[in-house]
Amino acid sequence: MGENDDSEIIEHHVDEAMEKKASHRSHTHSFLESVTSSEREGHSSTQSSHRLLAYSDALISIIATVMILPVAHTKLEESEDLSESFRLLMTTKIGVYLMTFLIVTVAWAAHIRLFQVIERIDDFLALLNLACMMLITFLPYTFTLMAAFPEKILGILLFCTCVMVIGVIQAVIVIYGFSRPFLLNEQIQISENQAYYKQHILKVIMRVPIMCLIASIFTFIFYQLAYVILAIVIFLPYITQSLKWCRSKAIGQPVEDTPESMLFYTYHPNEPLSKERVEAFSDGVYAIVATLLILDICEDNVPDPSVVQSEFGGSLVAALRQYGPEFLAYFGSFATVGLLWFVHHSLFLHVTRTTRLMGLFNTFSLAFVGGLPLAYELTHEFPRRSRNALEAVQISCVILFFAGIFQLAIWVAALFDERRLLHPLVRYGGRDHVYMLAKLGLYPAVALGAFFLTCVLGEFSTSIFHLMQLGVPLAFLLLRLLVRAGLALLRVLLAALRKQPQPGAQGGGGGGGGVEARLVEVEDEDSRVPFSDLVS
């Protein structure tokens, strides 16, 4: 059934894409016939932006993830109290990592929206994009300065300067793109409101640089307020949408700030993100996290030849035995990263489009996935049955729990608009709804269970954690079978409680007609109650 389900999903996505293209093909054809010869020559000298966007996604995902290295490579002595050291890390390095991850993903989301408007590039746009990427990759350094010297204004001034220059470059990209309409996407090409589009997009782009300019001014007056303004910059799109929602509820009707003549892409924060680029960015983060794990093995777990000869009599096998816990932690951590990616892949296979809220939950999930190298370092650094080992395992369980729970939050957010955002198979009442719920809930449930189990059996905390890491893959292999068995048992219990005969007991074929009736009921999309209606 899995192969048929995948083919149905692929056909669903292909049909949706073909329908979108067909709706604009005639308009685009007439537009291209009306352009001048010079514009046609310019169009022929351009190329699709797909490879540039793939490069940008990879670069930004690397920058967002590698900031965990200063945290993961912080060496703690066995005599140090891990809880106290972790509190110090939380206020400095971990805070820098999370803020850097958020600000880089905000810049990445702005990059997505910009190149949803401009779909073709020439040499000039490619160079402007490289300049923009260079400044985005410099942002983590400015945050590091801000964390190391919070009372010095140089770090915040550098950050604000970078953001303002990035905004100016993006504004130049927009102005240049609208001066050559063949670079724009098809929807804007056929629109009669290109001037309004340009003005509106420039206004949205320049909001953040203007706020950073205000923050840089306040650094000379009251630098604490400058940090507050920067926090507002990070969450500005969500604050704006929340204020609009509150205003619409207060006046009793939705607020429309877009004229009816703007039929297509509006560059608004509630506009769907590009699903393909969300997947590409997420894949980059998972791949980098998995790579960081093996880098630690190669650096720290290769014995010195002289030590092997003097202490182990030349036996490399005997020398490697002392690294057993490190190898066990590596294989368990790699399996964890790989399975979290598998769950993410399964989820987005059934997602037809993404929203900003889903993107926010995805960012939080990826931020905790980026913390898995820290969990790897902690779980093998301290002696077993020590207080620090127990706290290290509990910290790792917390990281794993939040990485999984935010994946579940993506799906729950999609369920509230399931007809637009989800494939019918995983909607409420769909054939794979319960299976997807079990797949997304497995890691949060197991991590939470391991956390409380270590509170009771603290002496075996490290063994419990490694057993959890290596046992979850087996649970994934048996998950569909376990879900089917659980649903069958639930039906039997409900039937016994209601004291009613099993559905499908009547009729020929040993209940086959009842099974078919239930399948028809599940497949009938119109007869299902949407998840949002059920909750309300």
Contacts in CASP RR format, 6 or more apart in sequence:
PFRMAT RR
TARGET T0000
AUTHOR 0000-0000-0000
METHOD contacts of the structure
MODEL  1
MGENDDSEIIEHHVDEAMEKKASHRSHTHSFLESVTSSEREGHSSTQSSH
RLLAYSDALISIIATVMILPVAHTKLEESEDLSESFRLLMTTKIGVYLMT
FLIVTVAWAAHIRLFQVIERIDDFLALLNLACMMLITFLPYTFTLMAAFP
EKILGILLFCTCVMVIGVIQAVIVIYGFSRPFLLNEQIQISENQAYYKQH
ILKVIMRVPIMCLIASIFTFIFYQLAYVILAIVIFLPYITQSLKWCRSKA
IGQPVEDTPESMLFYTYHPNEPLSKERVEAFSDGVYAIVATLLILDICED
NVPDPSVVQSEFGGSLVAALRQYGPEFLAYFGSFATVGLLWFVHHSLFLH
VTRTTRLMGLFNTFSLAFVGGLPLAYELTHEFPRRSRNALEAVQISCVIL
FFAGIFQLAIWVAALFDERRLLHPLVRYGGRDHVYMLAKLGLYPAVALGA
FFLTCVLGEFSTSIFHLMQLGVPLAFLLLRLLVRAGLALLRVLLAALRKQ
PQPGAQGGGGGGGGVEARLVEVEDEDSRVPFSDLVS
5 425 0 8 1.000
5 431 0 8 1.000
5 432 0 8 1.000
6 349 0 8 1.000
8 423 0 8 1.000
8 425 0 8 1.000
9 349 0 8 1.000
9 350 0 8 1.000
9 423 0 8 1.000
9 425 0 8 1.000
12 352 0 8 1.000
12 423 0 8 1.000
13 352 0 8 1.000
16 352 0 8 1.000
24 186 0 8 1.000
24 187 0 8 1.000
24 190 0 8 1.000
27 186 0 8 1.000
27 190 0 8 1.000
28 186 0 8 1.000
28 189 0 8 1.000
28 190 0 8 1.000
31 189 0 8 1.000
31 190 0 8 1.000
32 40 0 8 1.000
32 43 0 8 1.000
32 182 0 8 1.000
35 43 0 8 1.000
35 181 0 8 1.000
35 182 0 8 1.000
39 180 0 8 1.000
39 181 0 8 1.000
39 182 0 8 1.000
40 182 0 8 1.000
42 122 0 8 1.000
42 180 0 8 1.000
42 182 0 8 1.000
43 120 0 8 1.000
43 182 0 8 1.000
45 122 0 8 1.000
46 120 0 8 1.000
46 121 0 8 1.000
46 122 0 8 1.000
46 182 0 8 1.000
46 183 0 8 1.000
47 120 0 8 1.000
47 121 0 8 1.000
47 122 0 8 1.000
48 119 0 8 1.000
48 120 0 8 1.000
48 121 0 8 1.000
49 115 0 8 1.000
49 118 0 8 1.000
49 119 0 8 1.000
49 120 0 8 1.000
49 121 0 8 1.000
52 115 0 8 1.000
52 121 0 8 1.000
52 126 0 8 1.000
52 129 0 8 1.000
53 115 0 8 1.000
53 277 0 8 1.000
53 280 0 8 1.000
54 280 0 8 1.000
56 108 0 8 1.000
56 111 0 8 1.000
56 129 0 8 1.000
56 133 0 8 1.000
57 108 0 8 1.000
57 277 0 8 1.000
57 280 0 8 1.000
57 281 0 8 1.000
57 284 0 8 1.000
58 280 0 8 1.000
58 284 0 8 1.000
59 133 0 8 1.000
59 136 0 8 1.000
59 137 0 8 1.000
60 104 0 8 1.000
60 105 0 8 1.000
60 107 0 8 1.000
60 108 0 8 1.000
60 111 0 8 1.000
60 133 0 8 1.000
60 136 0 8 1.000
60 281 0 8 1.000
61 281 0 8 1.000
61 282 0 8 1.000
61 284 0 8 1.000
61 285 0 8 1.000
61 288 0 8 1.000
62 284 0 8 1.000
62 288 0 8 1.000
63 104 0 8 1.000
63 136 0 8 1.000
63 137 0 8 1.000
63 139 0 8 1.000
63 140 0 8 1.000
64 100 0 8 1.000
64 101 0 8 1.000
64 104 0 8 1.000
64 105 0 8 1.000
64 108 0 8 1.000
64 285 0 8 1.000
64 366 0 8 1.000
65 101 0 8 1.000
65 284 0 8 1.000
65 285 0 8 1.000
65 288 0 8 1.000
65 289 0 8 1.000
65 292 0 8 1.000
65 370 0 8 1.000
66 288 0 8 1.000
66 292 0 8 1.000
67 96 0 8 1.000
67 97 0 8 1.000
67 100 0 8 1.000
67 101 0 8 1.000
67 140 0 8 1.000
68 97 0 8 1.000
68 292 0 8 1.000
68 370 0 8 1.000
68 371 0 8 1.000
68 373 0 8 1.000
68 374 0 8 1.000
69 292 0 8 1.000
69 373 0 8 1.000
70 93 0 8 1.000
70 96 0 8 1.000
70 97 0 8 1.000
70 144 0 8 1.000
71 89 0 8 1.000
71 93 0 8 1.000
71 94 0 8 1.000
71 97 0 8 1.000
71 371 0 8 1.000
71 374 0 8 1.000
72 292 0 8 1.000
72 296 0 8 1.000
72 371 0 8 1.000
72 373 0 8 1.000
72 374 0 8 1.000
72 376 0 8 1.000
72 377 0 8 1.000
73 377 0 8 1.000
74 89 0 8 1.000
74 93 0 8 1.000
76 82 0 8 1.000
76 85 0 8 1.000
76 381 0 8 1.000
76 388 0 8 1.000
78 382 0 8 1.000
78 383 0 8 1.000
78 386 0 8 1.000
78 388 0 8 1.000
80 388 0 8 1.000
81 387 0 8 1.000
81 388 0 8 1.000
82 378 0 8 1.000
82 382 0 8 1.000
82 387 0 8 1.000
82 388 0 8 1.000
82 391 0 8 1.000
82 392 0 8 1.000
82 395 0 8 1.000
83 391 0 8 1.000
86 391 0 8 1.000
86 395 0 8 1.000
92 147 0 8 1.000
92 148 0 8 1.000
93 147 0 8 1.000
95 147 0 8 1.000
96 143 0 8 1.000
96 144 0 8 1.000
96 146 0 8 1.000
96 147 0 8 1.000
97 367 0 8 1.000
97 371 0 8 1.000
98 367 0 8 1.000
99 143 0 8 1.000
99 234 0 8 1.000
100 139 0 8 1.000
100 140 0 8 1.000
100 143 0 8 1.000
101 363 0 8 1.000
101 366 0 8 1.000
101 367 0 8 1.000
101 370 0 8 1.000
102 234 0 8 1.000
102 363 0 8 1.000
102 367 0 8 1.000
103 139 0 8 1.000
103 143 0 8 1.000
103 234 0 8 1.000
104 136 0 8 1.000
104 139 0 8 1.000
104 140 0 8 1.000
105 281 0 8 1.000
105 363 0 8 1.000
105 366 0 8 1.000
106 233 0 8 1.000
106 234 0 8 1.000
106 237 0 8 1.000
107 136 0 8 1.000
107 139 0 8 1.000
107 166 0 8 1.000
108 136 0 8 1.000
108 281 0 8 1.000
109 237 0 8 1.000
109 273 0 8 1.000
109 359 0 8 1.000
110 170 0 8 1.000
110 205 0 8 1.000
110 208 0 8 1.000
111 132 0 8 1.000
111 136 0 8 1.000
112 273 0 8 1.000
112 274 0 8 1.000
112 277 0 8 1.000
113 267 0 8 1.000
113 271 0 8 1.000
113 273 0 8 1.000
114 170 0 8 1.000
114 173 0 8 1.000
114 174 0 8 1.000
114 205 0 8 1.000
116 185 0 8 1.000
116 265 0 8 1.000
116 271 0 8 1.000
116 274 0 8 1.000
117 174 0 8 1.000
117 184 0 8 1.000
117 185 0 8 1.000
117 188 0 8 1.000
117 197 0 8 1.000
117 201 0 8 1.000
117 265 0 8 1.000
117 267 0 8 1.000
118 125 0 8 1.000
118 173 0 8 1.000
118 174 0 8 1.000
118 177 0 8 1.000
118 183 0 8 1.000
118 184 0 8 1.000
118 185 0 8 1.000
119 183 0 8 1.000
119 184 0 8 1.000
119 185 0 8 1.000
119 186 0 8 1.000
120 182 0 8 1.000
120 183 0 8 1.000
121 129 0 8 1.000
121 183 0 8 1.000
122 183 0 8 1.000
124 176 0 8 1.000
125 173 0 8 1.000
125 176 0 8 1.000
125 177 0 8 1.000
125 183 0 8 1.000
128 169 0 8 1.000
128 172 0 8 1.000
128 173 0 8 1.000
128 176 0 8 1.000
129 173 0 8 1.000
131 169 0 8 1.000
132 166 0 8 1.000
132 169 0 8 1.000
132 170 0 8 1.000
132 173 0 8 1.000
135 162 0 8 1.000
135 165 0 8 1.000
135 166 0 8 1.000
135 169 0 8 1.000
136 162 0 8 1.000
136 166 0 8 1.000
138 162 0 8 1.000
139 159 0 8 1.000
139 162 0 8 1.000
139 163 0 8 1.000
141 158 0 8 1.000
142 155 0 8 1.000
142 156 0 8 1.000
142 158 0 8 1.000
142 159 0 8 1.000
142 162 0 8 1.000
143 159 0 8 1.000
145 152 0 8 1.000
145 154 0 8 1.000
145 155 0 8 1.000
145 158 0 8 1.000
146 155 0 8 1.000
146 156 0 8 1.000
146 159 0 8 1.000
149 155 0 8 1.000
151 223 0 8 1.000
153 219 0 8 1.000
153 220 0 8 1.000
153 223 0 8 1.000
156 215 0 8 1.000
156 216 0 8 1.000
156 219 0 8 1.000
156 223 0 8 1.000
156 226 0 8 1.000
156 227 0 8 1.000
156 230 0 8 1.000
157 216 0 8 1.000
157 219 0 8 1.000
159 212 0 8 1.000
159 230 0 8 1.000
160 212 0 8 1.000
160 213 0 8 1.000
160 215 0 8 1.000
160 216 0 8 1.000
160 219 0 8 1.000
160 230 0 8 1.000
161 216 0 8 1.000
163 208 0 8 1.000
163 209 0 8 1.000
163 212 0 8 1.000
163 233 0 8 1.000
164 209 0 8 1.000
164 212 0 8 1.000
164 213 0 8 1.000
164 216 0 8 1.000
166 209 0 8 1.000
167 205 0 8 1.000
167 206 0 8 1.000
167 208 0 8 1.000
167 209 0 8 1.000
168 209 0 8 1.000
170 205 0 8 1.000
171 202 0 8 1.000
171 205 0 8 1.000
171 206 0 8 1.000
174 198 0 8 1.000
174 201 0 8 1.000
174 202 0 8 1.000
174 205 0 8 1.000
175 198 0 8 1.000
175 202 0 8 1.000
176 183 0 8 1.000
177 183 0 8 1.000
177 184 0 8 1.000
178 184 0 8 1.000
178 194 0 8 1.000
178 197 0 8 1.000
178 198 0 8 1.000
181 188 0 8 1.000
181 189 0 8 1.000
181 194 0 8 1.000
182 189 0 8 1.000
184 194 0 8 1.000
185 265 0 8 1.000
187 263 0 8 1.000
187 264 0 8 1.000
187 265 0 8 1.000
188 194 0 8 1.000
188 197 0 8 1.000
188 264 0 8 1.000
188 265 0 8 1.000
191 197 0 8 1.000
191 262 0 8 1.000
191 263 0 8 1.000
191 264 0 8 1.000
192 261 0 8 1.000
193 259 0 8 1.000
193 261 0 8 1.000
193 262 0 8 1.000
196 259 0 8 1.000
196 261 0 8 1.000
196 262 0 8 1.000
197 262 0 8 1.000
197 265 0 8 1.000
197 267 0 8 1.000
200 266 0 8 1.000
200 267 0 8 1.000
201 267 0 8 1.000
204 267 0 8 1.000
204 268 0 8 1.000
207 236 0 8 1.000
208 233 0 8 1.000
208 236 0 8 1.000
211 229 0 8 1.000
211 232 0 8 1.000
211 233 0 8 1.000
211 236 0 8 1.000
212 229 0 8 1.000
212 230 0 8 1.000
212 233 0 8 1.000
214 229 0 8 1.000
215 226 0 8 1.000
215 229 0 8 1.000
215 230 0 8 1.000
215 233 0 8 1.000
216 226 0 8 1.000
218 225 0 8 1.000
218 226 0 8 1.000
218 229 0 8 1.000
219 226 0 8 1.000
232 239 0 8 1.000
237 269 0 8 1.000
237 356 0 8 1.000
238 269 0 8 1.000
238 356 0 8 1.000
238 360 0 8 1.000
240 269 0 8 1.000
241 269 0 8 1.000
241 270 0 8 1.000
241 356 0 8 1.000
244 255 0 8 1.000
247 255 0 8 1.000
248 254 0 8 1.000
248 255 0 8 1.000
258 266 0 8 1.000
258 268 0 8 1.000
265 271 0 8 1.000
269 356 0 8 1.000
270 355 0 8 1.000
270 356 0 8 1.000
272 353 0 8 1.000
272 354 0 8 1.000
272 355 0 8 1.000
273 354 0 8 1.000
273 355 0 8 1.000
273 356 0 8 1.000
273 358 0 8 1.000
273 359 0 8 1.000
274 354 0 8 1.000
275 348 0 8 1.000
275 351 0 8 1.000
275 352 0 8 1.000
275 353 0 8 1.000
275 354 0 8 1.000
278 348 0 8 1.000
278 354 0 8 1.000
278 359 0 8 1.000
278 362 0 8 1.000
279 348 0 8 1.000
281 366 0 8 1.000
282 344 0 8 1.000
282 348 0 8 1.000
282 362 0 8 1.000
282 366 0 8 1.000
283 341 0 8 1.000
285 366 0 8 1.000
285 369 0 8 1.000
285 370 0 8 1.000
286 337 0 8 1.000
286 338 0 8 1.000
286 340 0 8 1.000
286 341 0 8 1.000
286 344 0 8 1.000
286 369 0 8 1.000
289 337 0 8 1.000
289 369 0 8 1.000
289 370 0 8 1.000
289 371 0 8 1.000
289 372 0 8 1.000
289 373 0 8 1.000
290 334 0 8 1.000
290 337 0 8 1.000
290 338 0 8 1.000
292 373 0 8 1.000
293 330 0 8 1.000
293 333 0 8 1.000
293 334 0 8 1.000
293 337 0 8 1.000
293 372 0 8 1.000
293 373 0 8 1.000
293 376 0 8 1.000
294 330 0 8 1.000
294 334 0 8 1.000
296 330 0 8 1.000
296 373 0 8 1.000
296 376 0 8 1.000
296 377 0 8 1.000
297 326 0 8 1.000
297 327 0 8 1.000
297 330 0 8 1.000
300 326 0 8 1.000
301 320 0 8 1.000
301 323 0 8 1.000
301 326 0 8 1.000
301 327 0 8 1.000
303 316 0 8 1.000
303 319 0 8 1.000
303 320 0 8 1.000
303 323 0 8 1.000
307 319 0 8 1.000
308 314 0 8 1.000
308 315 0 8 1.000
308 316 0 8 1.000
308 319 0 8 1.000
311 319 0 8 1.000
312 318 0 8 1.000
312 319 0 8 1.000
325 380 0 8 1.000
325 384 0 8 1.000
325 462 0 8 1.000
326 380 0 8 1.000
328 380 0 8 1.000
328 466 0 8 1.000
329 376 0 8 1.000
329 379 0 8 1.000
329 380 0 8 1.000
329 466 0 8 1.000
330 376 0 8 1.000
331 470 0 8 1.000
332 466 0 8 1.000
332 469 0 8 1.000
332 470 0 8 1.000
333 372 0 8 1.000
333 373 0 8 1.000
333 375 0 8 1.000
333 376 0 8 1.000
333 379 0 8 1.000
333 469 0 8 1.000
335 469 0 8 1.000
335 470 0 8 1.000
335 472 0 8 1.000
335 473 0 8 1.000
336 372 0 8 1.000
336 400 0 8 1.000
336 443 0 8 1.000
336 469 0 8 1.000
336 472 0 8 1.000
337 369 0 8 1.000
337 372 0 8 1.000
339 443 0 8 1.000
339 472 0 8 1.000
339 473 0 8 1.000
339 476 0 8 1.000
340 369 0 8 1.000
340 403 0 8 1.000
340 404 0 8 1.000
340 407 0 8 1.000
340 443 0 8 1.000
342 476 0 8 1.000
343 404 0 8 1.000
343 407 0 8 1.000
343 439 0 8 1.000
343 440 0 8 1.000
343 442 0 8 1.000
343 443 0 8 1.000
344 365 0 8 1.000
344 407 0 8 1.000
346 436 0 8 1.000
346 439 0 8 1.000
347 407 0 8 1.000
347 410 0 8 1.000
347 411 0 8 1.000
347 436 0 8 1.000
347 440 0 8 1.000
349 423 0 8 1.000
350 422 0 8 1.000
350 423 0 8 1.000
350 425 0 8 1.000
350 426 0 8 1.000
350 432 0 8 1.000
350 436 0 8 1.000
351 358 0 8 1.000
351 410 0 8 1.000
351 414 0 8 1.000
351 421 0 8 1.000
351 422 0 8 1.000
351 423 0 8 1.000
352 420 0 8 1.000
352 421 0 8 1.000
352 422 0 8 1.000
352 423 0 8 1.000
353 420 0 8 1.000
353 421 0 8 1.000
354 362 0 8 1.000
354 421 0 8 1.000
355 413 0 8 1.000
355 414 0 8 1.000
355 417 0 8 1.000
355 421 0 8 1.000
357 413 0 8 1.000
358 410 0 8 1.000
358 413 0 8 1.000
358 414 0 8 1.000
358 421 0 8 1.000
359 410 0 8 1.000
361 406 0 8 1.000
361 407 0 8 1.000
361 409 0 8 1.000
361 410 0 8 1.000
361 413 0 8 1.000
362 406 0 8 1.000
362 410 0 8 1.000
364 402 0 8 1.000
364 406 0 8 1.000
364 409 0 8 1.000
365 402 0 8 1.000
365 403 0 8 1.000
365 404 0 8 1.000
365 406 0 8 1.000
365 407 0 8 1.000
365 409 0 8 1.000
365 410 0 8 1.000
368 399 0 8 1.000
368 400 0 8 1.000
368 402 0 8 1.000
368 403 0 8 1.000
368 404 0 8 1.000
368 406 0 8 1.000
369 403 0 8 1.000
371 399 0 8 1.000
372 399 0 8 1.000
372 400 0 8 1.000
372 403 0 8 1.000
374 395 0 8 1.000
374 399 0 8 1.000
375 395 0 8 1.000
375 396 0 8 1.000
375 399 0 8 1.000
375 400 0 8 1.000
378 392 0 8 1.000
378 393 0 8 1.000
378 395 0 8 1.000
378 396 0 8 1.000
379 389 0 8 1.000
379 392 0 8 1.000
379 393 0 8 1.000
379 396 0 8 1.000
379 462 0 8 1.000
379 465 0 8 1.000
379 466 0 8 1.000
381 392 0 8 1.000
382 388 0 8 1.000
382 389 0 8 1.000
382 392 0 8 1.000
383 389 0 8 1.000
384 462 0 8 1.000
384 463 0 8 1.000
385 458 0 8 1.000
385 459 0 8 1.000
385 460 0 8 1.000
385 462 0 8 1.000
389 461 0 8 1.000
389 462 0 8 1.000
390 454 0 8 1.000
390 458 0 8 1.000
390 461 0 8 1.000
393 450 0 8 1.000
393 454 0 8 1.000
393 461 0 8 1.000
393 462 0 8 1.000
393 464 0 8 1.000
393 465 0 8 1.000
394 451 0 8 1.000
394 454 0 8 1.000
394 455 0 8 1.000
394 461 0 8 1.000
396 465 0 8 1.000
397 447 0 8 1.000
397 448 0 8 1.000
397 449 0 8 1.000
397 450 0 8 1.000
397 451 0 8 1.000
397 454 0 8 1.000
397 465 0 8 1.000
398 447 0 8 1.000
398 451 0 8 1.000
400 443 0 8 1.000
400 447 0 8 1.000
401 443 0 8 1.000
401 444 0 8 1.000
401 447 0 8 1.000
401 448 0 8 1.000
401 451 0 8 1.000
403 443 0 8 1.000
404 440 0 8 1.000
404 441 0 8 1.000
404 443 0 8 1.000
404 444 0 8 1.000
404 447 0 8 1.000
405 444 0 8 1.000
407 440 0 8 1.000
407 443 0 8 1.000
408 440 0 8 1.000
408 441 0 8 1.000
408 444 0 8 1.000
411 426 0 8 1.000
411 436 0 8 1.000
411 437 0 8 1.000
411 440 0 8 1.000
414 421 0 8 1.000
414 422 0 8 1.000
415 422 0 8 1.000
415 427 0 8 1.000
415 428 0 8 1.000
415 531 0 8 1.000
415 532 0 8 1.000
416 531 0 8 1.000
416 532 0 8 1.000
416 535 0 8 1.000
417 532 0 8 1.000
418 427 0 8 1.000
418 428 0 8 1.000
418 530 0 8 1.000
418 531 0 8 1.000
418 532 0 8 1.000
419 427 0 8 1.000
419 530 0 8 1.000
424 430 0 8 1.000
424 525 0 8 1.000
425 431 0 8 1.000
425 432 0 8 1.000
425 433 0 8 1.000
426 432 0 8 1.000
426 433 0 8 1.000
426 436 0 8 1.000
427 433 0 8 1.000
427 525 0 8 1.000
427 528 0 8 1.000
427 530 0 8 1.000
427 531 0 8 1.000
428 528 0 8 1.000
428 529 0 8 1.000
428 530 0 8 1.000
428 531 0 8 1.000
428 534 0 8 1.000
429 522 0 8 1.000
429 528 0 8 1.000
430 522 0 8 1.000
430 528 0 8 1.000
431 519 0 8 1.000
431 522 0 8 1.000
431 523 0 8 1.000
434 483 0 8 1.000
434 487 0 8 1.000
435 479 0 8 1.000
435 480 0 8 1.000
435 483 0 8 1.000
438 479 0 8 1.000
438 482 0 8 1.000
438 483 0 8 1.000
439 476 0 8 1.000
439 479 0 8 1.000
442 472 0 8 1.000
442 475 0 8 1.000
442 476 0 8 1.000
442 479 0 8 1.000
443 472 0 8 1.000
446 468 0 8 1.000
446 472 0 8 1.000
446 475 0 8 1.000
447 468 0 8 1.000
450 464 0 8 1.000
450 465 0 8 1.000
450 468 0 8 1.000
453 464 0 8 1.000
454 460 0 8 1.000
454 461 0 8 1.000
454 464 0 8 1.000
454 465 0 8 1.000
457 464 0 8 1.000
475 482 0 8 1.000
491 502 0 8 1.000
492 502 0 8 1.000
495 501 0 8 1.000
495 502 0 8 1.000
503 514 0 8 1.000
503 517 0 8 1.000
503 518 0 8 1.000
504 511 0 8 1.000
504 512 0 8 1.000
504 513 0 8 1.000
504 514 0 8 1.000
504 515 0 8 1.000
504 517 0 8 1.000
505 511 0 8 1.000
507 513 0 8 1.000
507 514 0 8 1.000
521 527 0 8 1.000
522 528 0 8 1.000
END
